[in-house]
């Protein structure tokens, strides 16, 4: 996994992630915990995390993620805790063999033909198999992953847009994200773990059915060193009168009065 970081970003080890998580919750009015995800080369490293929980049943990765986001739990897993190759493959704990690449288990369920299903598997961004044996998730407020590989949070589309605006305030870049459809965790945590880049996704059916994701939520997965940049950008936007949640102005009002708050030259003459 690449160790590239954001330009001029502080090292993740030096970040106060509980404080940054609290700030993120406040600015974006989050309804669930921002949390971290970390991969481990050995099960013993994962098991050494303070107060870690281990599943007592077989789960999807969506459920494990949901336990951190919705219940505030610190949870660790190995491949044996996951229901099938699809969940294991995205985080590099298994799968990725010829049988998995064929996508045959999805034929007639999500895709019309085997070539369609295989094309979907090939389109997913995943962590290469072989290096990691375990994974853990934990709320940022707990400070237990020290640091996580990536930070994740669920938010409304409006909140996500504002967060992206914050990332783009300085050092502007255009973001291009993917939608693989089902298995959208490859668009979020799979992509962020693999590329070390901010990764936005529209959560899929499995995430919503098994992971507790609400109908109006999107998911951001991002290396932790990007958080100060995004929060500083949102603070600058707020100083310009651009804040979340976005106040509704009215579809029949004279727009000049509203825009004058941020663009004084647009005021009504």
DOBA-947959 format. One record per residue: x, y, z of N, C-alpha, C, CB in turn. Coordinates in steps of 0.02 Angstrom, whole numbers, plus 50000, padded with zeros to 5 digits. Glycine has a CB too. Layout:
XYZXYZXYZXYZ/...
//
This chain:
500424994050000500005000050000500445006250000499525000150061/500285010949958500685017049953500665021050017500425021349895/501205024550032501235028850090501235036150072501845027250132/501055037850010501035044749988500525048750029500865045249914/500675054950044500225059150083500045065350044500545061050150/499575069150071499385075450040499975080250040498775078550076/500035084449988500585089249986500595093550049500525093649923/501185094050080501285098250139500845096250198501165105450122/500595090050198500165087850252500575085550312499695082150229/500335086650374500685084050432500635076450432500395086950497/501135073150461501105065850466500515063850509501765063050496/500185058350490499595056050526499745054850599499315049850494/500365052650615500535051150684500515057450728501225048050688/500575063350699500585069550738499905072850743501075074350707/499405069950713498735072950713498365071150777498345070750652/497985075950803497525074550859496865072350828497425080950905/496805065950812496225063550775495575063850815496345056550752/495575062550881494945063650918494695070850912495055061850991/495145075750916494935082750910494705084350840495505087450931/495055081850790494855083050721494185079750706495395080450672/494085073750733493435070350723492865074250754493465063350752/492975076950814492455080950847492305087150807492675082850919/492825090250779492715096250738492325094450675493395099450719/492495088850645492135086550585491395085350600492455080150556/491265082050656490565080850676490185087350684490545076950741/490505092250715490175098650728490045102550664490595102850776/490535102950621490465107050560489965104050512491145107850525/489965097450505489535094150456488895091350486489915088550422/488795092250551488195089850586488105082250573487565093750561/488645078450583488615071350568488145067750616489315068250572/487815062650591487345058850631487645052250656486715057450591/488255050750635488595044750657489325046250667488495038850607/489685041750700490375042850718490845042850657490605037650768/491265047850649491825046850602492295041750633492195053650588/492585037550591492965031950618493565030450574492525025550625/494035026650601494625024750564494615017450545495235026350603/495005015750494495095008850473495845007650465494715007250406/496085001950489496795000450485496894993050468497145002250552/497364991750423497554984950405498164982950444497684984450329/498204976350460498764973750500499074967750465498524971850570/499724967250470500074961650438500004955250478500804963350430/499844955750542499724949750583499094950650625500334948350628/498794945050641498204945150685498384947650754497874938250689/498984945950777499194947950844499234955550851499874944950860/499464959050799499474966350801498784969250810499804969150738/498304966450773497614968750779497334967250848497174965550724/497464961250873497184959150938497464963250996497324951750949/498034966550986498344970451040498024977351049499064971351026/497564979251005497234985751013496814985751077496784987350951/496864990851118496484990951181495724990351169496624997351219/495414986251209494684985451212494384983651144494364991951237/494744979751106494484977851040493974972251048495064975650993/493464972451008492954967251005493094962750946492244970351000/492914956350953492954951650898492264949050883493454945850914/492074948250819491404945850802491274938850830491314945750726/490654937750850490444931150872490044927550817490024931650935/489914931150763489544928350706489894930150642488804930950705/489684927050587489954928750521489624935250498489834922950470/490024939850472489774946350452490004948250382489994951650503/489704953650356489994957250299490444962650327489434960150252/490904965250286491304970850308490854976950321491844972550255/490304977450284489834982950295489574982950366489244982450246/489444977150394489204976750463489734978850512488964969650478/490354976650500490914978550544490994986150543491564975150522/490984989150484491034996350477490444999750513491044998450403/489844996950505489254999750538489304999550614488644996050516/489634994550641489704994150714490134999750741490004987450734/490645001850702491045007550723490665014050715491695007850683/490325014850657489975021150642489345022050684489795021350569/488955016750694488305017450726488315015950801487805012950692/488765011350822488775009150892489375011750930488755001650895/489875014450895490465016950928490935011550952490265021050986/490915005650920491335000050941492005000150905490974993450928/492504997250937493144995650906493134988150891493754997650953/493174986450827493074979450807493654977250762492404978650771/493904971250774494424968450732494204962050699495044967250774/494434960850639494234954850601494834951850565493674956650551/494744945450548495174942050500494724939350445495594936250534/495014936150396494614933550340494084928650364495064930150289/494234924950418493764919850443493114922850469494094915850497/493114929350485492514932550512492044935050457492714938350556/492274934950394491884937850339491524932550299492344941750294/490954934550270490494929850240490744926750175489844933150228/491134930250136491334927550072491924931250042490764927750024/492104929049982492704931749949492644939149932492854927849886/492034941549919491954948549898492184953349952491224950049879/491964952150014492174956450070492924955850082491784954650133/493184949850080493894948850092494324952150039494054941350095/494094951749977494504954149921494614961649924494184952349856/494104965449943494164972849941494704975349988493494976049960/494784972150046495284974450095495914970050095494974974550165/495984965750045496594961950037496694956150084497164966450044/496144953650113496204948050159496054941350127495734949150217/495914941150063495774934850030495444936049962495334930450073/495144930649935494834931249869495354932749816494294936749870/495154936349766495584938649712495874932949670496154942749741/495614926849677495834921349635495424921049572495794914649674/495544916049531495184915549467494434914949476495444909649427/494234911149527493524910349540493204917049558493404905249597/493544920949600493284927549618493264932149557493704930649674/493794932149518493824936649460493274935049409494494936149427/493054928849407492524927049359491864930349376492434919449357/491754931849440491134934949462490524930449454491024941149423/490634923949450490074919549434489524919549487490324912549426/489694921149549489174921249601488674926849591489504921849669/488854931849551488404937549540487994937049476488804943949538/488144932049436487774931249373487044929549387488104925649329/486604933349355485884932249366485624935549429485744925049369/486064938149471485864941749532485954949249520486274939349594/486564951249503486714958249490486874959749417487284960449533/487074954649380487294955749311487014950349265488064955849306/486864952349205486504947949159486924942049135486264951749099/487574943049126487994937749098488634937149138488154939149024/488984931649128489624930749162490144935949140489894923749149/490184937749076490644943149058490484949849092490634944148983/489834951349099489654957449136489914957049208488884958349135/489814951349239490014950549308490774950949316489764943949336/491134947849270491864948049271492114955149260492164943349218/491784958949217491974965849205491894970049268491564968849147/491364968649306491264972149369491834970749417490594970049400/492014964349424492564962649469493204966149449492664955049471/493344966449385493954969649361493944977149373494044968149287/493344980149377493294987349386493394989649458492614989649362/493374984949505493424986749576494144988649594493194980949620/494204993749638494854995649665494944992149732494915003449672/495444987849736495524983649795496244983649819495294976449779/496334981649882497004980949912497294974249889496974981349991/497904974149863498194967849840498234962749897498904969049812/498094956549881498094951249932498814949149947497684945249908/498934946750008499574943950025499924947150084500004944249967/499864953650091500234957150144499864957150211500374964150123/499204957950209498834959150270498434953050292498364965050261/498374952250358498004946650387497414948750430498474942450428/497354955250445496824957550490496664964850476497034956550564/496084966950501495864973850493495474975850555495424974750429/495504982250572495114984850629494804991550611495554985450691/494234992850642493904999350637493785001950707493234998850596/493785008550714493675011550780493485018850772494295010750825/493025021450813492865028650810493485032950822492325030350862/493535038550788494095043050799494125045350871494055049150752/493545046050902493525048550971493885043851020492805049350993/493955037451002494275032551046495035033151043494065025551028/495305035450987496025036250980496425029850985496265040951031/496145024250962496465017750973496875015150915495945012850990/496795017750855497145014850798497825018050785496725015450736/497945024050806498595027150818499125026450764498875024550880/499045028950704498415031650675498095026450630498545038150636/497475027650608497185023250557497495024450489496425024350554/497415019550445497625020550375497185025650341497615013850337/496535025250354496055029950325495525031750376495725026950261/495215037550365494645039850404494025039450360494745047250431/493465037450388492845036850351492285040350389492665029450337/491815043250352491215045950384490645045950334491345053050411/490035044950361489425045350323489125052250331488915039850346/488855054950277488545061650280488065062350222489085067150278/487655067550227487175069050173487555071650112486645074150197/487245071550053487575074449995487785081750004487125073949935/487365085650039487535092650051488165093350093486965096250085/488215089250146488805089550189489425087250151488705085250251/489345082150108489915079850069490145085250021489725073550030/489685088849990489875094149945490275099549982489265097249911/490045101250042490395106350081491095104050101489985108150143/491165097750120491815094950137492285095250077491745087650162/492025093450018492425093749957492625100949942492035090749898/492165105749951492325112749942492905114749988491715117149956/492895112050049493445113450096494105110750071493285110450164/494105104650043494715101750015494975105949957494585094649992/494515109149921494715112749861494865120149873494175112249810/494795122449935494905129549950495615131749932494785130850025/496105127649949496795129249930497105123149897497215131549992/497565124449851497865118849814497335115249773498205113949861/496925119049738496345116249703496535110349658496005121549662/496105105149660496125099849610495425097249598496595094149633/495305094849538494665091649522494685084449546494515092049445/494135082149574494095075249596493685071249546493785074849667/493935065449530493575060749486493485054249524493965059649419/492855052449536492705046349574492325041449531492315048049637/492325035249554492015029949515491385027349549492505024149505/490975024049510490375020649536490365013649505489715024649519/490585008649544490575001849518489894998549525491104997549554/489445001849561488784998849573488794994749637488574994349513/488564988549634488604984249692489344983249710488244977349679/489464982149775490154981949801490474988849800490584976949761/490074993949815490315000849813490845002249867489745005649822/490954997549913491504998349961492174998749925491504992550012/492204996149863492814996849823492915004049802492774992349761/492375007949797492435015049780492635019249840491775017549753/492535016749901492685020649961493305017849995492075020650010/493215013050041493805010750078494295006850035493595006450136/494065003149985494534999749941494975004649904494154995449891/494675009849876495055014749838495525018949882494585019449800/495265021149940495675025349984496265021450012495245028050040/496155015250032496705011150057497225009950003496445004450082/497005009049941497455007349886497825013249857497075003849832/497485019049852497775024749817497995030449862497275027449768/497795030349926497935035749973497645042349949498695036449983/497055042149918496715048049893496015048449923496685047849815/495735054549930495035055149951494595051249904494825062549953/494115047549933493705042949893492985043249917493975035749897/492555046149875491835046849889491445041349855491585053849867/490945038649889490535033449858489795034449873490755026549882/489395031649829488675030749842488605023649869488235031949775/488465022849933488435016049961487935011649925488265016450035/488115005249919487725000549879487174997249921488184995249849/486814992649890486274988949923486534985349986485964983849875/487094981849980487354978050036487534982550095487974974050016/487824988450081487984993050135487354995550170488384998950108/486824996650131486204999150160485814993650195485775002350105/485804987750167485434982250198485784979450260485324976650148/486444978550255486814975250309487214980150352487274970150280/487394985850325487814990550362487454996250396488324993250318/486784996450388486405001750422486455008550390486615002150491/486695008950328486775015450295486095018150276487235014850233/485965024450292485315027550278485265029550205485215033550324/484645030450183484505031750113484805038250088483755031750101/484905043150133485165049650111485905050450127484765055250144/486255045050140486955045550159487435043450103487085041250220/487995046950099488565045050058489145043550104488745050650006/489675040650077490255038750118490895041750090490305031050123/491265045050133491935047550116492455043450153492005055150134/492965041150116493545037750144494155041850124493605030350121/494575043550172495105048450158495695047250205494845055650166/496305047650180496885047350225496835052850278497545047950186/497015051450340496905056350394497265062950384497115053450459/497835062950348498205069150341497835074450300498865067750309/497295072550266496895077450229496405081250273496505073950174/496255078750333495745081950375495905089150393495645077850437/496515090850415496635097850432496525102550373497345098750457/496715100350313496625104450253495885105650240496945101050192/495475100450245494755101150232494425105550285494425094350231/494615104650348494305108550402494515115850397494505105750470/495145117150379495365124050370494995127350311496125124450358/494895123550258494525126150201493805127750218494545121250144/493475123350257492785124650276492735130650322492475118550309/493235131650365493245137550408493295143950367493815137150459/493715143750315493775149650271493125151050235494345148550220/492805145750211492155146650177491635149450225491915139950149/491645146950287491175149550337491265156950349491235145750401/491905159250348492045166350356491785170550299492775167450363/491655167450243491365170950185490605170350182491665168150120/490315167850236489585167150239489335160850206489265172950207/489795156150190489605149950157489665144350208490055148450094/489105142250238489115137550293488635131750280488935141050358/488755126250315488305120550314487965120050382488695113850297/487305118450385486875116950328486705123150288486235113550351/486585122150223486465127650178485775130650191486525125350105/485735137150209485075140150220484705141050154485145146950256/484075139050154483675139750093483475147150085483035135250097/483575149550025483445156650012482765157949983483975159449966/482515153549942481865154649911481925155049836481535160949939/481505151349800481585150949728481275156949691481265144649703/480915161449729480605167249695480885173849720479865167049706/481395173649763481665179849791482165183049743481995178549859/482285189449752482805192949714483475190249737482755200849723/483835186949693484445183349713484995188049735484685179049656/484975194349715485515198949731485575200049807485395205649697/485015200049843485035201049915485385195249949484335201949943/485275189249925485595183449955486335183049938485255177149933/486505184249875487195183649853487645189149882487235183749778/487345194749902487745200349927488125198549991487295206349941/487885193450027488235191450088488945188950073487845185950124/489035185850016489695183249997490015187049940489645176049978/489595190149898489845194049841489565201149845489645190649772/489895205749881489615212449892489445216249828490105216649932/489795214749774489655218349711488995216149680490205217249662/488695210649707488055208449680487465211649715487995200949685/487585216049763487035219049801486575223049756487305223449857/485945223349776485455227249737485645234649738484745226149765/485665237549680485845244649675485245249049686486165246249607/
//
